[in-house]
Amino acid sequence: MSGVLIAGELLTGFEPLTTLVPVDQIKAWVLPQGTPLPSLVATRISRTKVQFLAAESVWLITERVQLTARAGSGLARDAILRAAERACADRTGTIAGFDQVAVLFAGAGPDFMNDAADIFMGSIDLRISFNEPA
């Protein structure tokens, strides 16, 4: 769940993205029903912990985080996903209070659409590694 917080800080702090998607429409974990377009939601897909033989003060955690964009057109969806990738990919350091963070682009999902509501959707994945207190 910490990877979602890291992604959220990067997304909401990236002005080229927040000109496309208002900050209050960039959500973590759940996108409330009726959220206006455009919007972006970050969710955790998986989490692994590196296990060491000796006790350590921190654990190395890697989470796969998916960012799903919702927009009124395919072009808007693509612009949001490109901006989200630029906001997050290849970032390192201390982010959202977590040390030794590394964020990598981990691929893109399919484009899809909610035909009844004319909502264009798509996603990208991030691989986020960070130290978490043991």
N, C-alpha and C positions, 0 to 999 in steps of 0.2 A: 504494500500500500504506500510505502514511502516513495517509490518510483513515480507514482501518480502525483505526489506533492512536488517532487523535483520537476517533472514535466510541467505542472501547473505554474510554477514560478517562472520557468523559462517562457512559456506561452504568454502569460499575462504581462510579462515585462518586455515583450518584443513589439515595438510600435508598428512595424509593417504588418504584423498580424492583427493587432488591435484596431487598425484602421479598417480591416475587412470584417472582423468579428468583435462586437463590443465585449469588453472584459466581463460584464455580468452574464454573457452568454457562452463563456468558456467555463465548463463545469468539470468536476471530478466525480467519477464513479457512476452518477446517475444524471440523465438529462430529463428534467421534469416534463411530463406530458404538456403539450401546448407551448413549449419554449419557441419563441419566434425564430425565424431564419434571418441571417445565418447563425449557426451555432457549432460548437466543437466540444466533444466530451472525451475525457481521458479515463481509461479503465485498465486494470491490471489483468494480464493474460496468464502469466506464470511467474513463479518466484523460486529461486534456488539459493542455497546457502553453502558456501565452501566450508567444509568441515576439516579442521586441523587436528592433528594428533595431540598437540599440547594445547592447554587452555590459553585463549587469547582474550584481550580486553575488547576486541571488536570482531565482528563477523563480516566477511565479504559477501554481500548480497547482490544478486543480479535479478532484475525484474524485466519482463517483457511488457511494455505498455503500448496499448493501442489508442490512437487518436482517430476519432470518427467525426468527419465533417458532414454537416447538413446545410444545403444551400438551395437557392431558387433556380439555379441553372448549373449545367455541367461546367461551364467556364468558371463560375464563381467557386464551385467545389474544388476545382483544380488549383485555383489561385490560393484558396485557404490551405490546402494540403501542402503546396509548395512553401508558403510562408511558415507553416507549422514545422516543416522539416528544417528550414533555415533557422528557426528559433531554437531548435533543440539539438540537431545533429552536431557532433564534434565539439561538444561542450565539456569542460573539465573544471575541477576545483571544488570549492565548498558552495553548495546550492541548497536552498531550503533548509539550512541547518545541518546538512549531511556532509561529511568530509570525504575527500578523495572520490568525488563523483566523476564518472565518465559516461557520456551519453552518445550512443551511436545509432545511426539510421539502420533499421533492420528489415526494410522492405515495405512494399505497398500491397494493399489488398485490392479486391475488385471494386469497380464502380457499380453502384446499384441505385435503384430508384423506388420510391413509394409512389406508384402511379396515381393512386387515388388522391394523394395530397400534393402531387407535383413537387416532391422533395428529392433532390439529387444528393446521394450519399456516397462516401468513399472513406478509406482509412489508410493510415500508415502505421507501422510499428517501430518502436524504439527499444533498444537494449540499454538499460540503465543499471550501472554498477555503482555501489557506494559502500562505505563502511557504516555499520550499525553497531551501537554498543551491545556487548554480549550480555 
